């Protein structure tokens, strides 16, 4: 990042916080493995991690941290060991020099551009830390202790640099990977919702087309009988046609979004984990204690992840709502010779036998909110539409548990499969 000529108040506060945390952490010593002949402080770890997570004006941060480190250690010596302030400060100046050089090195390699290249980043930082540490030790040796540095000590400095650099980069990479996974999951859930809406929008457009044709046909029949009624029929046909054009524009926009998928294909295990995590949060929001169990007999990749996620999410969300306080939901995907069998089973209140034939009808619902307003009743009709689009079938049975079973031809899910 470009170094600012001046730093604002927020940057100054951040630098001060990083400097204090680094100074305290530098006093925490870690033995990397049992019996190791050396220990290293966590100060460098904290400073480097802070630079990665929150971009700092590195040169200012390095100077500030170096001064705080020297003063902090000096004050510890003065108050704990009753050392002389001046001699103690001089002995700790090389440690401050280390942070100045370390920050200068991070600034010179332009840290931001290496964040997406963890191995290269760790390698560069190893070199920077080794060089900074070496200069610190040489300064101490020449001006303070007059004790020469041995080859063994140089090798230990190199080992410390490797351990610390790769350790911090590993931590940072794990944080960023987790955040990227969370963002992808949210995006997939959003896209799967849009997919369902686009599916029904397209179906609605087809229905509107039929109504438009029928209205125009009615106009054609009435124009020789009653001119007034025929004009009303024509106006209706024109208004419906305008509605269809609006829906076409919306559908075109949704289609563009749906084509901007984050990946071409996902593993079945990833989709099941997405569904589980999303519905665990949903059950917590409803103050329900639900155990989610997922299983599969073959972990293949599919490029139909959007419709799969949409239909499984819908079924599992219904199952969460059907459970009163505590229960279990089992989601499984099993691959047979010709079909992929998806099942969602829950220990909820169940579905009365006489209602099973109509639960997939659009508009049917047994759910009402606290004000007595019914839900839209389109969830299961969405699921059925997606299943039919994939040339599959869906079956439901409800006795001790409620179980939805979906059969989808395997070629519709594994086409374009990547080994």
ZAROKE-586843 format. One record per residue (C-alpha): residue number from 0; residue in three letters; x, y, z. Coordinates in steps of 0.02 Angstrom, whole numbers, plus 50000, padded with zeros to 5 digits. Layout:
# ZAROKE-586843
R num residu    c1    c2    c3
R NUM    ALA     X     Y     Z
...
This chain:
# ZAROKE-586843
R num residu    c1    c2    c3
R   0    UNK 50000 50000 50000
R   1    UNK 50057 50178 49969
R   2    UNK 50128 50259 50126
R   3    UNK 50033 50414 50178
R   4    UNK 50128 50576 50209
R   5    UNK 50019 50606 50362
R   6    UNK 49915 50488 50464
R   7    UNK 49741 50525 50525
R   8    UNK 49676 50502 50702
R   9    UNK 49604 50329 50670
R  10    UNK 49769 50266 50599
R  11    UNK 49864 50342 50744
R  12    UNK 49749 50255 50869
R  13    UNK 49766 50089 50777
R  14    UNK 49956 50105 50773
R  15    UNK 49959 50142 50960
R  16    UNK 49849 49990 50998
R  17    UNK 49957 49876 50889
R  18    UNK 50115 49943 50971
R  19    UNK 50049 49910 51148
R  20    UNK 49984 49735 51104
R  21    UNK 50149 49693 51019
R  22    UNK 50248 49753 51169
R  23    UNK 50148 49646 51289
R  24    UNK 50149 49495 51173
R  25    UNK 50338 49509 51151
R  26    UNK 50355 49465 51335
R  27    UNK 50261 49301 51308
R  28    UNK 50391 49170 51263
R  29    UNK 50348 49010 51170
R  30    UNK 50451 48851 51160
R  31    UNK 50415 48784 50984
R  32    UNK 50449 48603 51031
R  33    UNK 50498 48509 51187
R  34    UNK 50682 48523 51229
R  35    UNK 50710 48665 51105
R  36    UNK 50870 48765 51146
R  37    UNK 50780 48931 51121
R  38    UNK 50616 49023 51146
R  39    UNK 50538 49158 51041
R  40    UNK 50418 49297 51085
R  41    UNK 50246 49325 51011
R  42    UNK 50277 49509 50975
R  43    UNK 50325 49483 50794
R  44    UNK 50179 49364 50772
R  45    UNK 50055 49495 50834
R  46    UNK 50132 49637 50732
R  47    UNK 50135 49537 50570
R  48    UNK 49959 49469 50596
R  49    UNK 49894 49646 50631
R  50    UNK 49975 49707 50470
R  51    UNK 49891 49569 50372
R  52    UNK 49717 49589 50447
R  53    UNK 49709 49779 50454
R  54    UNK 49819 49873 50329
R  55    UNK 49933 49989 50428
R  56    UNK 50044 50135 50378
R  57    UNK 50188 50014 50402
R  58    UNK 50334 50136 50420
R  59    UNK 50245 50238 50554
R  60    UNK 50186 50078 50638
R  61    UNK 50362 50008 50638
R  62    UNK 50440 50163 50717
R  63    UNK 50301 50178 50846
R  64    UNK 50309 49994 50892
R  65    UNK 50499 49998 50903
R  66    UNK 50496 50145 51023
R  67    UNK 50356 50072 51129
R  68    UNK 50447 49904 51139
R  69    UNK 50609 49986 51198
R  70    UNK 50520 50095 51325
R  71    UNK 50407 49955 51387
R  72    UNK 50552 49837 51419
R  73    UNK 50652 49976 51499
R  74    UNK 50511 50018 51620
R  75    UNK 50494 49834 51665
R  76    UNK 50680 49829 51706
R  77    UNK 50669 49990 51807
R  78    UNK 50517 49942 51911
R  79    UNK 50546 49754 51929
R  80    UNK 50735 49737 51929
R  81    UNK 50778 49915 51984
R  82    UNK 50895 49938 51837
R  83    UNK 50963 50106 51784
R  84    UNK 50849 50188 51656
R  85    UNK 50983 50244 51531
R  86    UNK 51082 50081 51526
R  87    UNK 50922 49979 51515
R  88    UNK 50854 50086 51372
R  89    UNK 51017 50067 51275
R  90    UNK 51011 49878 51296
R  91    UNK 50834 49870 51223
R  92    UNK 50859 49988 51077
R  93    UNK 50912 49846 50960
R  94    UNK 50743 49762 50992
R  95    UNK 50658 49923 50939
R  96    UNK 50771 49928 50786
R  97    UNK 50709 49754 50739
R  98    UNK 50528 49813 50724
R  99    UNK 50577 49966 50624
R 100    UNK 50674 49859 50500
R 101    UNK 50540 49723 50497
R 102    UNK 50403 49851 50457
R 103    UNK 50513 49934 50326
R 104    UNK 50540 49765 50242
R 105    UNK 50352 49729 50239
R 106    UNK 50324 49900 50162
R 107    UNK 50457 49873 50029
R 108    UNK 50384 49708 49966
R 109    UNK 50209 49788 49959
R 110    UNK 50125 49667 50078
R 111    UNK 49950 49681 50002
R 112    UNK 49998 49603 49835
R 113    UNK 50062 49443 49918
R 114    UNK 49908 49407 50025
R 115    UNK 49835 49289 49894
R 116    UNK 50003 49196 49879
R 117    UNK 50033 49122 50051
R 118    UNK 50191 49022 50014
R 119    UNK 50276 49168 49927
R 120    UNK 50220 49285 50066
R 121    UNK 50290 49173 50203
R 122    UNK 50453 49154 50107
R 123    UNK 50476 49342 50088
R 124    UNK 50434 49375 50271
R 125    UNK 50557 49239 50324
R 126    UNK 50694 49333 50232
R 127    UNK 50639 49500 50306
R 128    UNK 50630 49434 50484
R 129    UNK 50795 49342 50470
R 130    UNK 50881 49499 50405
R 131    UNK 50801 49610 50539
R 132    UNK 50843 49487 50677
R 133    UNK 51021 49470 50615
R 134    UNK 51045 49660 50615
R 135    UNK 50972 49667 50791
R 136    UNK 51093 49534 50852
R 137    UNK 51242 49614 50765
R 138    UNK 51199 49783 50841
R 139    UNK 51187 49704 51013
R 140    UNK 51350 49611 50988
R 141    UNK 51452 49760 50925
R 142    UNK 51385 49900 51035
R 143    UNK 51321 49819 51194
R 144    UNK 51384 49645 51238
R 145    UNK 51543 49630 51132
R 146    UNK 51502 49444 51118
R 147    UNK 51522 49377 50940
R 148    UNK 51377 49286 50855
R 149    UNK 51405 49101 50819
R 150    UNK 51349 49000 50669
R 151    UNK 51230 48904 50784
R 152    UNK 51144 49065 50835
R 153    UNK 51127 49119 50653
R 154    UNK 51045 48952 50611
R 155    UNK 50928 48971 50759
R 156    UNK 50879 49144 50697
R 157    UNK 50839 49071 50528
R 158    UNK 50735 48931 50606
R 159    UNK 50638 49057 50712
R 160    UNK 50604 49163 50557
R 161    UNK 50537 49012 50462
R 162    UNK 50428 48954 50607
R 163    UNK 50353 49124 50644
R 164    UNK 50325 49177 50464
R 165    UNK 50240 49017 50407
R 166    UNK 50142 49006 50570
R 167    UNK 50066 49180 50549
R 168    UNK 50031 49157 50363
R 169    UNK 49946 48992 50405
R 170    UNK 49834 49075 50534
R 171    UNK 49790 49217 50415
R 172    UNK 49752 49096 50273
R 173    UNK 49637 48993 50383
R 174    UNK 49543 49151 50434
R 175    UNK 49522 49210 50255
R 176    UNK 49471 49037 50191
R 177    UNK 49338 49025 50326
R 178    UNK 49271 49198 50282
R 179    UNK 49270 49158 50096
R 180    UNK 49175 48997 50131
R 181    UNK 49046 49094 50233
R 182    UNK 49024 49222 50093
R 183    UNK 49006 49085 49961
R 184    UNK 48876 48997 50068
R 185    UNK 48775 49157 50087
R 186    UNK 48788 49190 49900
R 187    UNK 48732 49013 49858
R 188    UNK 48582 49025 49975
R 189    UNK 48536 49192 49896
R 190    UNK 48554 49124 49720
R 191    UNK 48453 48968 49761
R 192    UNK 48311 49079 49824
R 193    UNK 48319 49182 49664
R 194    UNK 48321 49021 49563
R 195    UNK 48155 48966 49638
R 196    UNK 48078 49137 49608
R 197    UNK 48141 49138 49428
R 198    UNK 48068 48965 49400
R 199    UNK 47897 49022 49455
R 200    UNK 47912 49186 49363
R 201    UNK 47941 49089 49203
R 202    UNK 47792 48978 49241
R 203    UNK 47688 49134 49274
R 204    UNK 47743 49207 49107
R 205    UNK 47680 49052 49018
R 206    UNK 47513 49067 49108
R 207    UNK 47502 49252 49063
R 208    UNK 47535 49208 48881
R 209    UNK 47386 49089 48883
R 210    UNK 47275 49219 48967
R 211    UNK 47328 49350 48839
R 212    UNK 47285 49233 48696
R 213    UNK 47117 49190 48773
R 214    UNK 47076 49375 48803
R 215    UNK 47117 49417 48623
R 216    UNK 47013 49270 48565
R 217    UNK 46868 49335 48670
R 218    UNK 46890 49507 48591
R 219    UNK 46885 49427 48418
R 220    UNK 46723 49337 48459
R 221    UNK 46639 49489 48538
R 222    UNK 46683 49621 48409
R 223    UNK 46541 49565 48295
R 224    UNK 46420 49550 48442
R 225    UNK 46452 49692 48564
R 226    UNK 46582 49823 48521
R 227    UNK 46592 49891 48700
R 228    UNK 46625 49719 48777
R 229    UNK 46747 49675 48639
R 230    UNK 46849 49833 48674
R 231    UNK 46853 49790 48860
R 232    UNK 46918 49616 48815
R 233    UNK 47050 49696 48703
R 234    UNK 47102 49816 48842
R 235    UNK 47120 49668 48961
R 236    UNK 47228 49577 48834
R 237    UNK 47338 49732 48813
R 238    UNK 47357 49758 49001
R 239    UNK 47403 49576 49028
R 240    UNK 47529 49589 48887
R 241    UNK 47610 49739 48975
R 242    UNK 47622 49638 49136
R 243    UNK 47707 49499 49039
R 244    UNK 47835 49621 48966
R 245    UNK 47874 49683 49143
R 246    UNK 47897 49504 49202
R 247    UNK 48010 49468 49052
R 248    UNK 48123 49613 49102
R 249    UNK 48130 49549 49282
R 250    UNK 48164 49372 49222
R 251    UNK 48304 49433 49109
R 252    UNK 48386 49520 49257
R 253    UNK 48369 49366 49368
R 254    UNK 48441 49257 49231
R 255    UNK 48598 49365 49223
R 256    UNK 48621 49350 49411
R 257    UNK 48594 49162 49407
R 258    UNK 48728 49144 49273
R 259    UNK 48854 49230 49389
R 260    UNK 48881 49074 49493
R 261    UNK 49034 49071 49609
R 262    UNK 49089 48897 49551
R 263    UNK 49038 48781 49409
R 264    UNK 49010 48631 49522
R 265    UNK 49001 48581 49704
R 266    UNK 49025 48419 49799
R 267    UNK 48870 48340 49875
R 268    UNK 48956 48346 50045
R 269    UNK 48976 48536 50027
R 270    UNK 48793 48562 49985
R 271    UNK 48737 48455 50132
R 272    UNK 48850 48554 50248
R 273    UNK 48781 48718 50182
R 274    UNK 48603 48658 50213
R 275    UNK 48647 48596 50387
R 276    UNK 48733 48758 50442
R 277    UNK 48595 48870 50372
R 278    UNK 48456 48773 50457
R 279    UNK 48550 48756 50622
R 280    UNK 48545 48946 50628
R 281    UNK 48361 48945 50579
R 282    UNK 48318 48822 50718
R 283    UNK 48416 48927 50845
R 284    UNK 48318 49080 50789
R 285    UNK 48156 48984 50825
R 286    UNK 48225 48927 50995
R 287    UNK 48217 48744 50946
R 288    UNK 48341 48607 50991
R 289    UNK 48362 48505 50833
R 290    UNK 48496 48377 50790
R 291    UNK 48541 48377 50605
R 292    UNK 48610 48216 50532
R 293    UNK 48681 48211 50356
R 294    UNK 48737 48059 50257
R 295    UNK 48785 48009 50079
R 296    UNK 48858 47854 49999
R 297    UNK 48954 47941 49859
R 298    UNK 49027 48116 49859
R 299    UNK 49013 48171 49678
R 300    UNK 49018 48345 49603
R 301    UNK 48863 48419 49521
R 302    UNK 48834 48575 49419
R 303    UNK 48651 48573 49470
R 304    UNK 48696 48638 49642
R 305    UNK 48575 48786 49634
R 306    UNK 48414 48685 49609
R 307    UNK 48475 48550 49729
R 308    UNK 48512 48678 49864
R 309    UNK 48345 48762 49835
R 310    UNK 48239 48605 49852
R 311    UNK 48336 48528 49999
R 312    UNK 48339 48693 50093
R 313    UNK 48152 48711 50069
R 314    UNK 48115 48535 50133
R 315    UNK 48231 48553 50283
R 316    UNK 48161 48724 50328
R 317    UNK 47986 48647 50326
R 318    UNK 48050 48507 50438
R 319    UNK 48122 48634 50561
R 320    UNK 47953 48721 50569
R 321    UNK 47862 48554 50593
R 322    UNK 47963 48512 50750
R 323    UNK 47887 48590 50905
R 324    UNK 48033 48603 51028
R 325    UNK 48157 48461 51008
R 326    UNK 48185 48339 50868
R 327    UNK 48295 48260 50736
R 328    UNK 48310 48294 50550
R 329    UNK 48402 48170 50440
R 330    UNK 48457 48225 50266
R 331    UNK 48530 48094 50151
R 332    UNK 48586 48081 49970
R 333    UNK 48619 47907 49903
R 334    UNK 48674 47863 49727
R 335    UNK 48602 47708 49644
R 336    UNK 48629 47635 49471
R 337    UNK 48509 47752 49383
R 338    UNK 48446 47875 49514
R 339    UNK 48506 47991 49648
R 340    UNK 48391 47970 49798
R 341    UNK 48370 48122 49912
R 342    UNK 48275 48104 50074
R 343    UNK 48229 48224 50214
R 344    UNK 48154 48144 50369
R 345    UNK 48099 48233 50528
R 346    UNK 48020 48192 50695
R 347    UNK 47895 48336 50686
R 348    UNK 47708 48339 50707
R 349    UNK 47678 48247 50544
R 350    UNK 47555 48272 50401
R 351    UNK 47375 48205 50413
R 352    UNK 47348 48067 50285
R 353    UNK 47201 48157 50204
R 354    UNK 47310 48310 50169
R 355    UNK 47455 48220 50085
R 356    UNK 47374 48223 49910
R 357    UNK 47357 48414 49914
R 358    UNK 47515 48474 50001
R 359    UNK 47601 48508 49834
R 360    UNK 47460 48618 49772
R 361    UNK 47508 48801 49755
R 362    UNK 47423 48902 49891
R 363    UNK 47393 48756 50010
R 364    UNK 47456 48788 50187
R 365    UNK 47428 48734 50366
R 366    UNK 47545 48869 50435
R 367    UNK 47483 49030 50514
R 368    UNK 47577 49166 50606
R 369    UNK 47529 49235 50777
R 370    UNK 47405 49355 50697
R 371    UNK 47319 49211 50608
R 372    UNK 47384 49260 50436
R 373    UNK 47421 49107 50327
R 374    UNK 47588 49080 50243
R 375    UNK 47599 49086 50054
R 376    UNK 47588 48897 50037
R 377    UNK 47705 48891 49889
R 378    UNK 47856 48805 49968
R 379    UNK 47815 48625 49923
R 380    UNK 47747 48676 49753
R 381    UNK 47919 48755 49723
R 382    UNK 48001 48592 49772
R 383    UNK 47889 48491 49656
R 384    UNK 47924 48612 49511
R 385    UNK 48112 48594 49536
R 386    UNK 48100 48405 49545
R 387    UNK 47998 48400 49385
R 388    UNK 48124 48515 49300
R 389    UNK 48257 48385 49341
R 390    UNK 48144 48246 49273
R 391    UNK 48125 48174 49447
R 392    UNK 47985 48115 49561
R 393    UNK 47942 48155 49741
R 394    UNK 47851 48048 49869
R 395    UNK 47799 48084 50049
R 396    UNK 47750 47972 50192
R 397    UNK 47704 48023 50368
R 398    UNK 47683 47903 50513
R 399    UNK 47802 47904 50661
R 400    UNK 47909 48022 50559
R 401    UNK 47881 48125 50402
R 402    UNK 47991 48079 50256
R 403    UNK 48007 48159 50085
R 404    UNK 48095 48050 49956
R 405    UNK 48153 48118 49789
R 406    UNK 48217 48014 49642
R 407    UNK 48315 48108 49509
R 408    UNK 48397 48024 49357
R 409    UNK 48583 48021 49390
R 410    UNK 48628 48095 49221
R 411    UNK 48536 48255 49267
R 412    UNK 48647 48284 49418
R 413    UNK 48815 48213 49367
R 414    UNK 48823 48288 49192
R 415    UNK 48981 48389 49177
R 416    UNK 49048 48298 49330
R 417    UNK 49229 48337 49368
R 418    UNK 49328 48192 49444
